[in-house]
């Protein structure tokens, strides 16, 4: 098994992993079952990986963290923005 | 700014990022707003990072990916297990 290919596929998958959640949340406008801590910790974490990449001048590390940084920042913002949509309201169809 | 410390904090944060979601899902048993693709892609992705760490004999890379591998595998299993809890049912309190 070629380690470089394993690393490249690993980097690709972890880079795009939060995009499906971003699309689902954008479409549904519901965030009831999402913990805000996952996108928040990932935003700070991958942001620091990006800073680390800049400090050690590692282009792949910088590139691999741009997509997850943007998508996790957007997910954090959506969790804050849409939590009002999920406030418990009495069912209006009961007469 | 010391790059090593930036990298260590980045690695710590991205390692533990999925734990709050795991705890929330375990407690609520609800997975309506979770996309199965995020934990699934992260499971395969961090699993491959772990394989890459073994192939290039990099202990920090191996250690950093054990926690997210386990928590994302558990989240994927919970998404499958609990989706029945979230099937739409008519409200039983309507007479």
Backbone of each chain as ProteinMPNN parsed JSONL, in Angstrom:
{"seq_chain_A": "XXXXXXXXXXXXXXXXXXXXXXXXXXXXXXXXXXXXXXXXXXXXXXXXXXXXXXXXXXXXXXXXXXXXXXXXXXXXXXXXXXXXXXXXXXXXXXX", "coords_chain_A": {"N_chain_A": [[0.844, -1.194, 0.0], [0.619, 2.156, -0.946], [1.857, 4.72, 0.952], [1.601, 7.498, 0.437], [-0.642, 7.768, -1.239], [-2.608, 6.755, 0.454], [-2.575, 8.719, 2.446], [-3.349, 10.947, 0.908], [-5.979, 10.278, 0.102], [-7.136, 10.056, 2.635], [-6.864, 12.72, 3.521], [-8.451, 14.027, 1.628], [-11.016, 12.947, 2.198], [-11.452, 13.72, 4.919], [-11.415, 16.417, 4.548], [-13.718, 17.045, 3.062], [-15.742, 16.139, 4.642], [-17.623, 17.543, 6.233], [-19.3, 18.812, 4.474], [-21.739, 17.472, 3.526], [-23.345, 17.634, 5.867], [-23.562, 20.377, 6.105], [-25.035, 21.022, 3.78], [-27.415, 19.581, 4.286], [-28.338, 20.89, 6.619], [-28.63, 23.496, 5.688], [-30.713, 23.124, 3.848], [-32.836, 22.061, 5.443], [-33.143, 23.801, 7.588], [-33.19, 23.099, 10.25], [-31.879, 22.396, 13.465], [-32.02, 20.881, 15.706], [-30.886, 18.441, 16.701], [-28.225, 18.81, 16.572], [-25.078, 19.296, 18.081], [-23.613, 22.293, 19.14], [-20.975, 22.317, 19.733], [-19.379, 20.565, 18.208], [-19.05, 21.68, 15.426], [-17.963, 24.095, 16.329], [-15.61, 23.47, 17.841], [-14.255, 22.159, 15.788], [-13.982, 24.258, 13.958], [-12.203, 26.044, 15.311], [-10.117, 24.237, 15.721], [-9.351, 23.281, 13.067], [-8.784, 25.745, 12.03], [-6.522, 26.419, 13.531], [-4.836, 24.382, 12.6], [-4.5, 25.331, 10.036], [-3.157, 27.745, 10.551], [-0.875, 26.609, 11.653], [0.062, 25.281, 9.372], [0.725, 27.524, 7.821], [2.739, 28.63, 9.414], [4.74, 26.649, 9.331], [5.116, 26.604, 6.685], [3.675, 24.779, 4.954], [2.147, 23.748, 2.229], [0.168, 21.682, 1.434], [-1.055, 21.184, 3.935], [-2.191, 23.655, 4.499], [-4.015, 23.938, 2.323], [-5.679, 21.689, 2.71], [-7.157, 22.377, 4.907], [-8.775, 24.538, 4.396], [-11.408, 24.194, 3.221], [-12.804, 22.615, 5.307], [-12.625, 24.527, 7.369], [-14.185, 26.735, 6.466], [-16.703, 25.439, 6.086], [-17.308, 24.487, 8.656], [-17.381, 26.86, 10.15], [-19.62, 28.028, 8.943], [-21.554, 26.114, 9.66], [-21.56, 26.418, 12.439], [-22.559, 29.026, 12.618], [-25.087, 28.606, 11.47], [-26.239, 26.894, 13.359], [-26.577, 28.657, 15.495], [-28.23, 30.566, 14.27], [-30.533, 29.146, 13.405], [-31.641, 27.99, 15.65], [-33.859, 29.112, 16.807], [-35.922, 28.307, 15.129], [-36.518, 25.846, 16.067], [-37.686, 25.987, 18.51], [-39.825, 24.83, 21.081], [-43.217, 24.659, 20.299], [-46.737, 24.92, 20.968], [-48.867, 22.471, 19.456], [-50.643, 23.669, 16.703], [-52.839, 22.629, 15.496], [-54.595, 21.488, 17.216], [-57.833, 21.789, 18.371]], "CA_chain_A": [[0.0, 0.0, 0.0], [1.427, 3.37, -1.069], [1.451, 5.643, 2.023], [1.211, 8.822, -0.063], [-2.023, 7.699, -1.713], [-3.468, 6.605, 1.64], [-2.646, 10.047, 3.057], [-4.111, 11.856, 0.043], [-7.406, 9.932, 0.202], [-7.53, 10.432, 3.991], [-6.987, 14.18, 3.549], [-9.617, 14.409, 0.822], [-12.255, 12.589, 2.9], [-11.664, 14.556, 6.109], [-11.654, 17.796, 4.085], [-15.083, 17.256, 2.546], [-16.692, 15.406, 5.494], [-18.713, 18.335, 6.818], [-20.147, 19.403, 3.431], [-23.123, 16.943, 3.516], [-24.086, 18.194, 7.001], [-23.823, 21.776, 5.761], [-26.127, 21.035, 2.791], [-28.64, 19.125, 4.96], [-28.793, 21.935, 7.54], [-29.057, 24.621, 4.852], [-32.018, 22.799, 3.257], [-33.906, 21.799, 6.419], [-33.243, 24.891, 8.584], [-33.397, 22.528, 11.585], [-30.589, 22.089, 14.104], [-32.344, 20.34, 17.031], [-30.047, 17.335, 17.181], [-26.8, 19.139, 16.385], [-24.335, 19.972, 19.148], [-22.84, 23.413, 18.588], [-19.555, 22.154, 20.065], [-18.607, 19.901, 17.147], [-18.538, 22.635, 14.438], [-17.168, 25.15, 16.97], [-14.268, 22.927, 18.117], [-13.596, 21.898, 14.508], [-13.592, 25.547, 13.369], [-10.976, 26.513, 15.973], [-9.072, 23.227, 15.494], [-8.805, 23.309, 11.701], [-8.194, 27.08, 11.884], [-5.153, 26.34, 14.068], [-4.052, 23.567, 11.645], [-4.165, 26.221, 8.923], [-2.093, 28.627, 11.066], [0.321, 25.752, 11.762], [0.532, 25.104, 7.993], [1.368, 28.778, 7.397], [3.98, 28.802, 10.193], [5.798, 25.729, 8.869], [5.085, 26.747, 5.217], [3.283, 23.494, 4.373], [1.013, 24.059, 1.346], [-0.939, 20.716, 1.538], [-1.744, 21.376, 5.218], [-3.016, 24.864, 4.354], [-5.114, 23.669, 1.386], [-6.583, 20.672, 3.249], [-7.967, 22.89, 6.008], [-9.608, 25.689, 4.003], [-12.814, 23.771, 3.1], [-13.45, 22.342, 6.603], [-12.738, 25.76, 8.171], [-15.353, 27.496, 6.002], [-17.97, 24.733, 6.307], [-17.612, 24.417, 10.09], [-17.8, 28.199, 10.578], [-21.006, 28.197, 8.484], [-22.419, 25.252, 10.482], [-21.688, 27.059, 13.753], [-23.465, 30.167, 12.437], [-26.448, 28.088, 11.245], [-26.75, 26.379, 14.637], [-27.021, 29.825, 16.265], [-29.285, 31.258, 13.536], [-31.752, 28.367, 13.222], [-32.154, 27.333, 16.858], [-35.209, 29.64, 17.065], [-36.877, 27.502, 14.343], [-36.765, 24.579, 16.737], [-38.264, 26.199, 19.828], [-41.053, 24.038, 21.232], [-44.45, 25.446, 20.239], [-47.872, 24.006, 21.082], [-49.401, 22.136, 18.13], [-51.716, 24.607, 16.418], [-54.003, 21.971, 14.881], [-55.532, 21.035, 18.251], [-58.901, 22.79, 18.532]], "C_chain_A": [[0.882, 1.248, 0.0], [0.983, 4.407, -0.029], [0.971, 6.998, 1.498], [-0.236, 8.835, -0.537], [-2.997, 7.567, -0.552], [-3.662, 7.972, 2.306], [-3.48, 11.017, 2.236], [-5.613, 11.584, 0.123], [-7.935, 10.323, 1.587], [-7.773, 11.939, 4.069], [-8.197, 14.662, 2.778], [-10.911, 14.154, 1.595], [-12.5, 13.479, 4.115], [-11.89, 16.021, 5.718], [-13.101, 18.043, 3.701], [-16.152, 16.723, 3.493], [-17.852, 16.253, 6.005], [-19.632, 18.956, 5.764], [-21.57, 18.814, 3.401], [-23.967, 17.484, 4.675], [-24.471, 19.651, 6.726], [-25.014, 21.878, 4.798], [-27.452, 20.643, 3.447], [-29.214, 20.233, 5.842], [-29.306, 23.141, 6.766], [-30.452, 24.38, 4.278], [-33.121, 22.718, 4.306], [-34.158, 22.969, 7.361], [-33.556, 24.356, 9.983], [-32.067, 22.081, 12.176], [-30.774, 21.443, 15.475], [-31.314, 19.356, 17.559], [-28.562, 17.59, 16.999], [-26.234, 19.782, 17.646], [-23.532, 21.106, 18.521], [-21.338, 23.185, 18.762], [-18.754, 21.487, 18.97], [-18.141, 20.902, 16.083], [-17.668, 23.724, 15.053], [-15.734, 24.672, 17.243], [-13.512, 22.655, 16.817], [-13.165, 23.195, 13.829], [-12.279, 26.039, 13.966], [-9.826, 25.553, 15.66], [-8.487, 23.297, 14.084], [-8.236, 24.698, 11.381], [-6.754, 27.088, 12.385], [-4.258, 25.46, 13.2], [-3.601, 24.431, 10.471], [-3.038, 27.182, 9.328], [-0.774, 27.854, 11.148], [0.936, 25.531, 10.375], [1.254, 26.341, 7.47], [2.719, 28.928, 8.091], [5.1, 27.898, 9.69], [5.867, 25.706, 7.332], [4.79, 25.422, 4.511], [1.998, 23.7, 3.559], [-0.121, 23.017, 1.459], [-1.746, 20.894, 2.833], [-2.657, 22.6, 5.153], [-4.237, 24.558, 3.493], [-6.149, 22.722, 1.988], [-7.522, 21.238, 4.307], [-8.857, 24.073, 5.637], [-11.094, 25.301, 3.937], [-13.445, 23.456, 4.458], [-13.563, 23.584, 7.489], [-13.997, 26.53, 7.777], [-16.646, 26.759, 6.355], [-18.307, 24.63, 7.792], [-17.958, 25.781, 10.683], [-19.259, 28.439, 10.175], [-21.966, 27.353, 9.314], [-22.632, 25.842, 11.877], [-22.677, 28.224, 13.667], [-24.908, 29.69, 12.242], [-27.057, 27.556, 12.534], [-27.293, 27.539, 15.479], [-28.255, 30.447, 15.604], [-30.599, 30.49, 13.557], [-32.305, 27.786, 14.51], [-33.526, 27.868, 17.238], [-36.276, 28.85, 16.31], [-37.346, 26.282, 15.12], [-37.295, 24.751, 18.149], [-39.576, 25.425, 19.905], [-42.273, 24.957, 21.191], [-45.619, 24.479, 20.366], [-48.431, 23.702, 19.695], [-50.65, 22.947, 17.836], [-52.956, 23.925, 15.848], [-54.984, 21.453, 15.928], [-56.581, 22.133, 18.481], [-59.188, 22.983, 20.02]], "O_chain_A": [[1.777, 1.386, 0.834], [-0.133, 4.92, -0.107], [0.039, 7.582, 2.051], [-0.973, 9.785, -0.276], [-4.069, 8.174, -0.552], [-4.776, 8.334, 2.683], [-4.232, 11.818, 2.791], [-6.421, 12.51, 0.202], [-9.039, 10.854, 1.707], [-8.78, 12.379, 4.624], [-8.89, 15.586, 3.204], [-11.791, 15.012, 1.651], [-13.62, 13.943, 4.328], [-12.493, 16.778, 6.479], [-13.652, 19.109, 3.974], [-17.343, 16.834, 3.199], [-18.954, 15.737, 6.191], [-20.642, 19.566, 6.117], [-22.529, 19.574, 3.265], [-25.154, 17.762, 4.505], [-25.567, 20.093, 7.072], [-25.894, 22.719, 4.981], [-28.482, 21.275, 3.209], [-30.418, 20.489, 5.824], [-30.31, 23.742, 7.148], [-31.275, 25.294, 4.22], [-34.216, 23.24, 4.096], [-35.265, 23.118, 7.879], [-34.122, 25.072, 10.809], [-31.238, 21.475, 11.498], [-29.863, 21.435, 16.303], [-30.916, 19.424, 18.721], [-27.736, 16.709, 17.239], [-26.834, 20.698, 18.209], [-22.858, 20.919, 17.509], [-20.526, 23.77, 18.047], [-17.573, 21.791, 18.801], [-16.938, 20.984, 15.839], [-16.75, 24.228, 14.407], [-14.769, 25.366, 16.923], [-12.304, 22.878, 16.73], [-12.11, 23.242, 13.195], [-11.355, 26.405, 13.239], [-8.709, 25.982, 15.371], [-7.269, 23.366, 13.921], [-7.322, 24.824, 10.565], [-5.873, 27.68, 11.761], [-3.066, 25.734, 13.064], [-2.484, 24.294, 9.972], [-2.096, 27.41, 8.569], [0.286, 28.355, 10.775], [2.155, 25.581, 10.21], [2.26, 26.236, 6.768], [3.714, 29.297, 7.466], [6.259, 28.308, 9.624], [6.585, 24.893, 6.75], [5.518, 24.993, 3.616], [0.907, 23.812, 4.118], [-1.28, 23.416, 1.572], [-2.97, 20.771, 2.827], [-3.765, 22.581, 5.688], [-5.364, 24.875, 3.875], [-7.351, 22.915, 1.805], [-8.568, 20.651, 4.581], [-9.614, 24.561, 6.476], [-11.94, 25.982, 4.516], [-14.523, 23.973, 4.752], [-14.5, 23.687, 8.28], [-14.782, 26.931, 8.636], [-17.585, 27.371, 6.865], [-19.483, 24.682, 8.155], [-18.748, 25.856, 11.624], [-20.042, 28.982, 10.955], [-23.063, 27.804, 9.643], [-23.731, 25.78, 12.429], [-23.528, 28.387, 14.541], [-25.841, 30.289, 12.777], [-28.248, 27.739, 12.783], [-28.347, 27.415, 16.103], [-29.211, 30.813, 16.288], [-31.664, 31.089, 13.708], [-33.353, 27.14, 14.477], [-34.29, 27.178, 17.913], [-37.406, 28.73, 16.782], [-38.427, 25.749, 14.871], [-37.354, 23.787, 18.911], [-40.338, 25.366, 18.94], [-42.356, 25.92, 21.954], [-45.519, 23.335, 19.922], [-48.466, 24.588, 18.841], [-51.606, 22.926, 18.611], [-54.008, 24.553, 15.726], [-56.085, 21.025, 15.583], [-56.23, 23.28, 18.756], [-60.052, 23.781, 20.383]]}, "seq_chain_B": "XXXXXXXXXXXXXXXXXXXXXXXXXXXXXXXXXXXXXXXXXXXXXXXXXXXXXXXXXXXXXXXXXXXXXXXXXXXXXXXXXXXXXXXXXXXXXXX", "coords_chain_B": {"N_chain_B": [[4.972, 33.025, 17.728], [4.863, 29.677, 18.713], [5.229, 27.053, 16.545], [4.997, 24.279, 17.155], [3.408, 24.148, 19.474], [1.063, 25.302, 18.511], [0.309, 23.361, 16.639], [-0.051, 21.175, 18.373], [-2.229, 21.996, 19.99], [-4.138, 22.33, 17.972], [-4.344, 19.648, 17.073], [-5.297, 18.433, 19.408], [-7.845, 19.682, 19.703], [-9.197, 18.966, 17.267], [-9.21, 16.27, 17.652], [-10.938, 15.789, 19.82], [-13.295, 16.849, 18.983], [-15.693, 15.581, 18.105], [-16.778, 14.417, 20.332], [-18.68, 15.911, 22.02], [-20.971, 15.87, 20.334], [-21.427, 13.152, 20.211], [-22.103, 12.591, 22.902], [-24.413, 14.189, 23.188], [-26.129, 12.967, 21.299], [-26.27, 10.377, 22.315], [-27.607, 10.859, 24.723], [-30.053, 12.07, 23.891], [-31.157, 10.394, 21.983], [-32.041, 11.118, 19.483], [-31.788, 11.763, 16.014], [-32.568, 13.295, 13.92], [-31.652, 15.681, 12.587], [-29.137, 15.145, 11.829], [-26.704, 14.463, 9.384], [-25.877, 11.389, 7.938], [-23.576, 11.211, 6.507], [-21.465, 12.83, 7.41], [-20.314, 11.661, 9.923], [-19.735, 9.187, 8.756], [-17.987, 9.669, 6.543], [-15.95, 10.872, 8.024], [-15.225, 8.735, 9.687], [-14.106, 6.86, 7.847], [-12.161, 8.521, 6.749], [-10.498, 9.389, 9.009], [-9.795, 6.887, 9.812], [-8.197, 6.089, 7.664], [-6.174, 8.008, 7.962], [-5.069, 7.004, 10.293], [-4.13, 4.498, 9.387], [-2.267, 5.5, 7.587], [-0.557, 6.737, 9.422], [0.418, 4.439, 10.692], [1.729, 3.218, 8.541], [3.768, 5.074, 7.943], [4.984, 5.079, 10.323], [4.322, 6.966, 12.411], [3.845, 8.059, 15.46], [2.381, 10.235, 16.849], [0.432, 10.842, 14.881], [-0.979, 8.455, 14.747], [-2.001, 8.27, 17.409], [-3.545, 10.632, 17.552], [-5.704, 10.061, 15.975], [-7.205, 7.998, 17.01], [-9.271, 8.507, 18.973], [-11.174, 10.2, 17.455], [-11.812, 8.297, 15.475], [-13.121, 6.199, 16.856], [-15.285, 7.65, 18.025], [-16.643, 8.668, 15.78], [-17.352, 6.321, 14.435], [-19.141, 5.294, 16.318], [-21.086, 7.342, 16.256], [-22.037, 7.078, 13.626], [-23.194, 4.532, 13.824], [-25.179, 5.106, 15.731], [-26.773, 6.923, 14.311], [-27.896, 5.205, 12.426], [-29.167, 3.383, 14.139], [-30.968, 4.934, 15.696], [-32.684, 6.204, 13.929], [-35.226, 5.246, 13.574], [-36.548, 6.163, 15.82], [-37.278, 8.663, 15.113], [-39.184, 8.635, 13.202], [-42.007, 9.983, 11.536], [-44.875, 10.36, 13.467], [-48.398, 10.381, 14.149], [-49.634, 12.968, 16.326], [-50.347, 11.848, 19.54], [-51.879, 13.013, 21.444], [-54.056, 14.299, 20.454], [-57.503, 14.273, 20.547]], "CA_chain_B": [[4.097, 31.883, 18.009], [5.579, 28.41, 18.578], [4.441, 26.162, 15.686], [4.705, 22.98, 17.777], [2.263, 24.309, 20.376], [-0.128, 25.524, 17.671], [-0.04, 22.051, 16.097], [-0.55, 20.306, 19.444], [-3.581, 22.439, 20.363], [-4.982, 21.985, 16.818], [-4.562, 18.2, 17.105], [-6.157, 18.113, 20.558], [-9.216, 20.135, 19.429], [-9.841, 18.166, 16.221], [-9.371, 14.905, 18.18], [-12.06, 15.66, 20.758], [-14.424, 17.65, 18.487], [-16.959, 14.873, 17.925], [-17.276, 13.872, 21.6], [-19.943, 16.525, 22.473], [-22.084, 15.375, 19.517], [-21.652, 11.769, 20.644], [-22.797, 12.638, 24.197], [-25.759, 14.726, 22.948], [-26.929, 11.963, 20.599], [-26.466, 9.269, 23.256], [-28.62, 11.259, 25.708], [-31.365, 12.42, 23.325], [-31.65, 9.32, 21.098], [-32.635, 11.709, 18.287], [-30.769, 11.991, 14.982], [-33.276, 13.886, 12.78], [-30.956, 16.737, 11.845], [-27.76, 14.723, 11.543], [-26.407, 13.764, 8.139], [-25.037, 10.208, 8.212], [-22.338, 11.285, 5.727], [-20.35, 13.429, 8.145], [-19.566, 10.662, 10.696], [-19.275, 8.089, 7.899], [-16.772, 10.13, 5.841], [-14.885, 11.076, 9.015], [-14.745, 7.414, 10.129], [-13.204, 6.313, 6.827], [-11.033, 9.452, 6.61], [-9.533, 9.309, 10.118], [-9.278, 5.513, 9.773], [-7.083, 6.085, 6.697], [-5.068, 8.743, 8.593], [-4.457, 6.077, 11.246], [-3.36, 3.554, 8.564], [-1.118, 6.275, 7.096], [0.347, 6.868, 10.571], [1.088, 3.141, 10.902], [2.626, 2.975, 7.405], [4.976, 5.91, 8.02], [5.435, 4.914, 11.723], [4.222, 8.266, 13.067], [3.05, 7.814, 16.676], [1.362, 11.275, 17.098], [-0.65, 10.701, 13.899], [-1.791, 7.297, 15.17], [-2.707, 8.601, 18.651], [-4.523, 11.705, 17.334], [-6.863, 9.615, 15.201], [-7.937, 6.908, 17.667], [-10.527, 9.023, 19.554], [-12.196, 10.521, 16.45], [-12.259, 7.091, 14.764], [-14.119, 5.507, 17.687], [-16.506, 8.437, 18.224], [-17.394, 8.774, 14.535], [-17.981, 5.022, 14.176], [-20.307, 5.211, 17.207], [-22.112, 8.27, 15.749], [-22.626, 6.455, 12.434], [-24.063, 3.45, 14.303], [-26.343, 5.719, 16.39], [-27.637, 7.483, 13.26], [-28.649, 4.076, 11.86], [-29.976, 2.757, 15.193], [-32.007, 5.798, 16.266], [-33.528, 6.913, 12.952], [-36.613, 4.804, 13.783], [-37.141, 7.012, 16.871], [-37.647, 9.955, 14.554], [-40.207, 8.486, 12.161], [-43.15, 10.856, 11.815], [-46.049, 9.673, 13.997], [-49.428, 11.378, 14.462], [-49.602, 13.315, 17.736], [-51.3, 10.979, 20.218], [-52.695, 13.737, 22.424], [-55.275, 14.833, 19.831], [-58.626, 13.362, 20.798]], "C_chain_B": [[4.853, 30.576, 17.735], [4.756, 27.415, 17.752], [4.068, 24.844, 16.362], [3.489, 23.071, 18.687], [0.969, 24.527, 19.597], [-0.618, 24.178, 17.119], [-0.627, 21.123, 17.159], [-1.969, 20.684, 19.857], [-4.564, 22.108, 19.237], [-5.336, 20.501, 16.846], [-5.481, 17.792, 18.244], [-7.611, 18.464, 20.239], [-9.9, 19.276, 18.368], [-10.023, 16.708, 16.679], [-10.635, 14.764, 19.02], [-13.351, 16.276, 20.212], [-15.74, 16.884, 18.396], [-17.524, 14.311, 19.231], [-18.565, 14.552, 22.08], [-21.157, 16.051, 21.668], [-22.446, 13.949, 19.91], [-22.468, 11.737, 21.938], [-24.239, 13.126, 24.006], [-26.668, 13.662, 22.312], [-27.239, 10.781, 21.506], [-27.581, 9.604, 24.244], [-30.001, 11.426, 25.083], [-31.986, 11.281, 22.531], [-32.363, 9.889, 19.87], [-31.538, 12.072, 17.295], [-31.353, 12.669, 13.748], [-32.407, 14.803, 11.927], [-29.512, 16.391, 11.524], [-27.681, 14.057, 10.181], [-25.521, 12.57, 8.475], [-23.666, 10.352, 7.546], [-21.188, 11.888, 6.502], [-19.612, 12.385, 9.007], [-19.015, 9.525, 9.842], [-17.985, 8.475, 7.16], [-15.624, 10.34, 6.821], [-14.342, 9.744, 9.525], [-13.739, 6.847, 9.14], [-11.952, 7.192, 6.732], [-10.029, 9.331, 7.751], [-8.982, 7.889, 10.249], [-8.085, 5.418, 8.821], [-5.893, 6.903, 7.221], [-4.317, 7.833, 9.567], [-3.592, 5.051, 10.501], [-2.091, 4.239, 8.041], [-0.081, 6.444, 8.202], [1.119, 5.592, 10.844], [2.134, 2.91, 9.799], [3.909, 3.809, 7.497], [5.548, 5.921, 9.449], [5.468, 6.252, 12.467], [3.259, 8.143, 14.257], [2.021, 8.929, 16.932], [0.17, 11.167, 16.15], [-1.569, 9.538, 14.272], [-2.638, 7.685, 16.38], [-3.823, 9.613, 18.408], [-5.786, 11.213, 16.647], [-7.661, 8.492, 15.853], [-9.286, 7.394, 18.211], [-11.547, 9.393, 18.479], [-12.672, 9.309, 15.656], [-13.37, 6.402, 15.552], [-15.412, 6.333, 17.77], [-17.301, 8.573, 16.932], [-18.007, 7.445, 14.11], [-19.238, 4.873, 15.03], [-21.437, 6.123, 16.725], [-22.808, 7.708, 14.513], [-23.609, 5.358, 12.851], [-25.322, 4.02, 14.955], [-27.303, 6.303, 15.361], [-28.501, 6.374, 12.658], [-29.641, 3.521, 12.884], [-31.179, 3.61, 15.606], [-32.92, 6.44, 15.227], [-34.977, 6.468, 13.05], [-37.317, 5.653, 14.845], [-37.757, 8.268, 16.283], [-38.63, 9.852, 13.39], [-41.4, 9.351, 12.544], [-44.335, 10.015, 12.313], [-47.107, 10.723, 14.291], [-49.413, 11.701, 15.946], [-50.72, 12.596, 18.493], [-52.209, 11.734, 21.184], [-53.952, 14.345, 21.793], [-56.406, 13.831, 20.008], [-59.438, 13.201, 19.513]], "O_chain_B": [[5.415, 30.394, 16.655], [3.697, 26.974, 18.2], [2.961, 24.34, 16.173], [2.636, 22.184, 18.68], [-0.086, 24.011, 19.966], [-1.816, 23.896, 17.133], [-1.572, 20.38, 16.895], [-2.816, 19.812, 20.052], [-5.683, 21.663, 19.495], [-6.498, 20.136, 16.663], [-6.337, 16.921, 18.083], [-8.509, 17.655, 20.47], [-11.057, 18.893, 18.539], [-10.883, 15.996, 16.161], [-11.324, 13.747, 18.946], [-14.385, 16.24, 20.88], [-16.803, 17.474, 18.589], [-18.636, 13.783, 19.24], [-19.48, 13.85, 22.513], [-22.237, 15.851, 22.225], [-23.621, 13.58, 19.938], [-23.41, 10.955, 22.062], [-25.171, 12.563, 24.579], [-27.813, 13.478, 22.723], [-28.345, 10.242, 21.472], [-28.404, 8.748, 24.571], [-31.001, 10.989, 25.652], [-33.209, 11.204, 22.415], [-33.202, 9.211, 19.278], [-30.498, 12.614, 17.669], [-30.754, 12.645, 12.673], [-32.42, 14.718, 10.699], [-28.757, 17.22, 11.016], [-28.493, 13.189, 9.859], [-24.537, 12.705, 9.203], [-22.704, 9.704, 7.958], [-20.038, 11.506, 6.285], [-18.401, 12.226, 8.85], [-17.966, 8.96, 10.152], [-17.017, 7.716, 7.149], [-14.472, 10.036, 6.514], [-13.143, 9.619, 9.771], [-12.656, 6.407, 9.526], [-10.833, 6.687, 6.647], [-8.832, 9.185, 7.501], [-7.865, 7.688, 10.726], [-7.091, 4.758, 9.122], [-4.741, 6.551, 6.966], [-3.09, 7.882, 9.657], [-2.469, 4.762, 10.915], [-1.005, 3.661, 8.044], [1.12, 6.312, 7.963], [2.303, 5.625, 11.181], [3.255, 2.475, 10.065], [4.996, 3.328, 7.175], [6.475, 6.673, 9.747], [6.476, 6.628, 13.064], [2.039, 8.125, 14.093], [0.867, 8.608, 17.214], [-0.971, 11.375, 16.561], [-2.788, 9.629, 14.129], [-3.849, 7.461, 16.388], [-4.91, 9.492, 18.972], [-6.827, 11.866, 16.721], [-8.685, 8.073, 15.315], [-10.321, 6.779, 17.951], [-12.692, 8.949, 18.565], [-13.817, 9.286, 15.204], [-14.419, 6.062, 15.003], [-16.505, 5.791, 17.608], [-18.531, 8.593, 16.979], [-19.069, 7.431, 13.488], [-20.268, 4.394, 14.556], [-22.606, 5.742, 16.772], [-24.022, 7.842, 14.364], [-24.71, 5.26, 12.309], [-26.414, 3.486, 14.761], [-28.519, 6.192, 15.518], [-29.69, 6.572, 12.41], [-30.792, 3.226, 12.559], [-32.269, 3.088, 15.839], [-33.849, 7.158, 15.598], [-35.876, 7.212, 12.658], [-38.532, 5.844, 14.786], [-38.652, 8.868, 16.879], [-38.884, 10.828, 12.685], [-41.762, 9.446, 13.716], [-44.745, 9.065, 11.646], [-46.765, 11.85, 14.65], [-49.2, 10.804, 16.761], [-51.893, 12.714, 18.139], [-53.186, 11.181, 21.687], [-54.819, 14.85, 22.506], [-56.264, 12.662, 19.649], [-60.432, 12.475, 19.498]]}, "name": "protein", "num_of_chains": 2, "seq": "XXXXXXXXXXXXXXXXXXXXXXXXXXXXXXXXXXXXXXXXXXXXXXXXXXXXXXXXXXXXXXXXXXXXXXXXXXXXXXXXXXXXXXXXXXXXXXXXXXXXXXXXXXXXXXXXXXXXXXXXXXXXXXXXXXXXXXXXXXXXXXXXXXXXXXXXXXXXXXXXXXXXXXXXXXXXXXXXXXXXXXXXXXXXXX"}
